[in-house]
Amino acid sequence: MLLLKSFNVSVIVNLRCSENPQMVEMITSEGIEYKKFFMRTVAQKSFEKIYEKKNIVESYMNFVSRYDILGKIFKTFVSNEGVILFFCKHGRDRSGIISIILELLAGVQIEEIVADYLYSDVLLNSEDIRLREVKQLACFEFVNKFLEEYISVENYLNLLRLSQEQIEQLRVKVKGDFVE
């Protein structure tokens, strides 16, 4: 808890299906807000299917089309001060997609976004080179397809019912003290 407080974490957003009631009670008793949004990218019918780039991209595009719940998540980011910690099981699908959108909003280059996305494999000690290569290609393709479909991250956030003012507030929060 001290670590969360030292980083000024004000909200924890859980994107997983499960939660630990004792952990939630401990977090909230420390004055940290806890929000749970059940989000699933896609249930894989067979392990071999995750090696198909089109399945990953299709799954991610389906995920971003869940406007109601994603709108609530991004509005949570806008409406809270302090640091917002969000997580899923591995940090690369649900959290990864949300991170991609936030990085696009901040103006981060696609190559850097993909590198950040792939970093979760390093943290997870993933030794599956084939899956890593597929995920890298899928991430590039997802970002391009996302931008093709929505034209810009701002248009997408408008679909989530964020106002221009909220989008700008979110951009400022994401960029922080970063100066271009």
MISE-637497 format. One record per residue (C-alpha): z negated, x, y negated; residue in one letter. Coordinates in nm, 4 decimals, decimal comma, m for minus. Example, Ala and Ser with C-alpha at 12.3 -4.5 7.8 and 13.67 -1.06 7.14 Angstrom:
# MISE-637497
(node (m0,7800 1,2300 0,4500) A) (node (m0,7140 1,3670 0,1060) S) 
This chain:
# MISE-637497
(node (0,0000 0,0000 0,0000) M) (node (m0,0779 0,2834 m0,2383) L) (node (0,2743 0,4162 m0,1965) L) (node (0,4245 0,0779 m0,2850) L) (node (0,1982 0,0534 m0,5903) K) (node (0,2770 0,4111 m0,6966) S) (node (0,6488 0,3214 m0,7030) F) (node (0,5732 0,0051 m0,9030) N) (node (0,7052 m0,2225 m0,6257) V) (node (0,6591 m0,5789 m0,7483) S) (node (0,8636 m0,7683 m0,4883) V) (node (0,9511 m0,7086 m0,1249) I) (node (1,2567 m0,8935 0,0057) V) (node (1,2836 m0,9247 0,3842) N) (node (1,6367 m0,9945 0,5129) L) (node (1,5353 m0,9848 0,8803) R) (node (1,4835 m1,2815 1,1118) C) (node (1,1299 m1,1782 1,1961) S) (node (0,8220 m1,0884 0,9998) E) (node (0,4727 m0,9640 1,0628) N) (node (0,2204 m1,2188 0,9254) P) (node (m0,0526 m0,9547 0,8935) Q) (node (0,1787 m0,7312 0,6930) M) (node (0,2772 m1,0223 0,4666) V) (node (m0,0885 m1,1077 0,4045) E) (node (m0,1700 m0,7449 0,3258) M) (node (0,1238 m0,7155 0,0843) I) (node (0,0524 m1,0388 m0,0995) T) (node (m0,3215 m0,9661 m0,1200) S) (node (m0,2279 m0,6530 m0,3174) E) (node (m0,0397 m0,8637 m0,5732) G) (node (0,3071 m0,7774 m0,4454) I) (node (0,5365 m1,0766 m0,4159) E) (node (0,6982 m1,1263 m0,0745) Y) (node (1,0217 m1,3166 m0,0191) K) (node (1,2014 m1,3773 0,3078) K) (node (1,5690 m1,4667 0,3243) F) (node (1,7009 m1,5132 0,6756) F) (node (2,0406 m1,3478 0,6781) M) (node (2,2481 m1,2424 0,9736) R) (node (2,5772 m1,0578 0,9596) T) (node (2,7070 m1,1615 1,3005) V) (node (2,5797 m1,1734 1,6536) A) (node (2,7773 m0,9258 1,8594) Q) (node (2,8840 m1,0663 2,1937) K) (node (2,9451 m0,7248 2,3379) S) (node (2,8608 m0,3746 2,2258) F) (node (3,2268 m0,2735 2,2491) E) (node (3,3196 m0,5237 1,9742) K) (node (3,1220 m0,3303 1,7120) I) (node (3,3768 m0,0524 1,7492) Y) (node (3,6458 m0,2822 1,6117) E) (node (3,6773 m0,2292 1,2374) K) (node (3,8221 m0,5770 1,1815) K) (node (3,5085 m0,7354 1,3330) N) (node (3,2847 m0,5444 1,0934) I) (node (3,4958 m0,6287 0,7880) V) (node (3,5264 m0,9947 0,8885) E) (node (3,1525 m1,0121 0,9498) S) (node (3,0775 m0,8596 0,6085) Y) (node (3,3208 m1,0929 0,4313) M) (node (3,1548 m1,3903 0,6045) N) (node (2,8183 m1,2565 0,4927) F) (node (2,9173 m1,2399 0,1244) V) (node (3,0480 m1,5962 0,1420) S) (node (2,6918 m1,7265 0,1848) R) (node (2,6751 m1,7982 m0,1876) Y) (node (2,3587 m2,0111 m0,1920) D) (node (2,1289 m1,7649 m0,0227) I) (node (2,2832 m1,4556 m0,1818) L) (node (2,2535 m1,6248 m0,5205) G) (node (1,8802 m1,6650 m0,4579) K) (node (1,8510 m1,3001 m0,3578) I) (node (2,0322 m1,1681 m0,6652) F) (node (1,8384 m1,4058 m0,8928) K) (node (1,5196 m1,2637 m0,7391) T) (node (1,6414 m0,9181 m0,8427) F) (node (1,7079 m1,0386 m1,1987) V) (node (1,3893 m1,2398 m1,2494) S) (node (1,1352 m0,9787 m1,1418) N) (node (1,0096 m0,6728 m1,3241) E) (node (0,9309 m0,3526 m1,1461) G) (node (1,0893 m0,2170 m0,8331) V) (node (1,2268 m0,4538 m0,5722) I) (node (1,2246 m0,3270 m0,2167) L) (node (1,4694 m0,5011 0,0163) F) (node (1,5261 m0,4306 0,3816) F) (node (1,6743 m0,5523 0,7076) C) (node (1,6509 m0,3976 1,0531) K) (node (1,8611 m0,0810 1,0111) H) (node (1,9475 m0,0808 0,6407) G) (node (2,3226 m0,0712 0,6796) R) (node (2,4563 m0,4230 0,7321) D) (node (2,2601 m0,6835 0,5351) R) (node (2,0874 m0,4334 0,3063) S) (node (2,4013 m0,2203 0,3031) G) (node (2,6218 m0,5040 0,1804) I) (node (2,3770 m0,5946 m0,0944) I) (node (2,3550 m0,2257 m0,1912) S) (node (2,7353 m0,2046 m0,2032) I) (node (2,7475 m0,5001 m0,4434) I) (node (2,4748 m0,3486 m0,6629) L) (node (2,6514 m0,0117 m0,6691) E) (node (2,9812 m0,1776 m0,7614) L) (node (2,8000 m0,3508 m1,0464) L) (node (2,6646 m0,0147 m1,1627) A) (node (3,0161 0,1337 m1,1646) G) (node (2,9635 0,3748 m0,8753) V) (node (3,2860 0,5162 m0,7278) Q) (node (3,3917 0,3767 m0,3889) I) (node (3,3671 0,7197 m0,2198) E) (node (3,0018 0,7485 m0,3267) E) (node (2,9309 0,3926 m0,2138) I) (node (3,0699 0,4715 0,1311) V) (node (2,8664 0,7932 0,1495) A) (node (2,5495 0,5983 0,0625) D) (node (2,6370 0,3329 0,3192) Y) (node (2,6838 0,5954 0,5902) L) (node (2,3573 0,7694 0,5009) Y) (node (2,1656 0,5060 0,6971) S) (node (2,3240 0,6467 1,0135) D) (node (2,1826 0,9881 0,9249) V) (node (1,8385 0,8368 0,8673) L) (node (1,8638 0,6466 1,1945) L) (node (1,9690 0,9659 1,3755) N) (node (2,2824 0,7928 1,4942) S) (node (2,4731 1,0290 1,7185) E) (node (2,7541 0,7842 1,7845) D) (node (3,0389 0,9595 1,6018) I) (node (3,2926 0,6942 1,7022) R) (node (3,0827 0,4156 1,5507) L) (node (3,0225 0,6218 1,2363) R) (node (3,3975 0,6729 1,1876) E) (node (3,4646 0,3019 1,2416) V) (node (3,1859 0,2094 0,9979) K) (node (3,3283 0,4477 0,7361) Q) (node (3,6739 0,2918 0,7609) L) (node (3,5232 m0,0566 0,7697) A) (node (3,3186 0,0102 0,4565) C) (node (3,6270 0,1256 0,2631) F) (node (3,8207 m0,1750 0,3870) E) (node (3,5356 m0,4151 0,3109) F) (node (3,5006 m0,2907 m0,0492) V) (node (3,8766 m0,3180 m0,1023) N) (node (3,8924 m0,6646 0,0546) K) (node (3,5882 m0,7768 m0,1467) F) (node (3,7521 m0,6613 m0,4714) L) (node (4,0856 m0,8131 m0,3688) E) (node (3,9247 m1,1494 m0,3010) E) (node (3,6796 m1,1622 m0,5917) Y) (node (3,8693 m0,9378 m0,8405) I) (node (3,5398 m0,7948 m0,9681) S) (node (3,1730 m0,7895 m0,8783) V) (node (3,1070 m0,9897 m1,1963) E) (node (3,3349 m1,2708 m1,0739) N) (node (3,1522 m1,2666 m0,7425) Y) (node (2,8116 m1,2879 m0,9098) L) (node (2,9422 m1,5781 m1,1200) N) (node (3,0185 m1,7580 m0,7917) L) (node (2,6537 m1,7023 m0,7008) L) (node (2,5687 m1,8929 m1,0210) R) (node (2,4460 m1,5926 m1,2157) L) (node (2,5120 m1,6179 m1,5882) S) (node (2,6750 m1,3355 m1,7835) Q) (node (2,3322 m1,2587 m1,9293) E) (node (2,1775 m1,2369 m1,5807) Q) (node (2,4629 m1,0153 m1,4601) I) (node (2,4081 m0,7813 m1,7537) E) (node (2,0313 m0,7754 m1,6911) Q) (node (2,0983 m0,6884 m1,3279) L) (node (2,3436 m0,4137 m1,4263) R) (node (2,0840 m0,2598 m1,6598) V) (node (1,8173 m0,2748 m1,3862) K) (node (2,0434 m0,1154 m1,1278) V) (node (2,1588 0,1619 m1,3571) K) (node (1,8062 0,2294 m1,4819) G) (node (1,7907 0,5364 m1,7006) D) (node (2,1209 0,6692 m1,5688) F) (node (2,3470 0,7857 m1,8512) V) (node (2,7189 0,8244 m1,7962) E) 
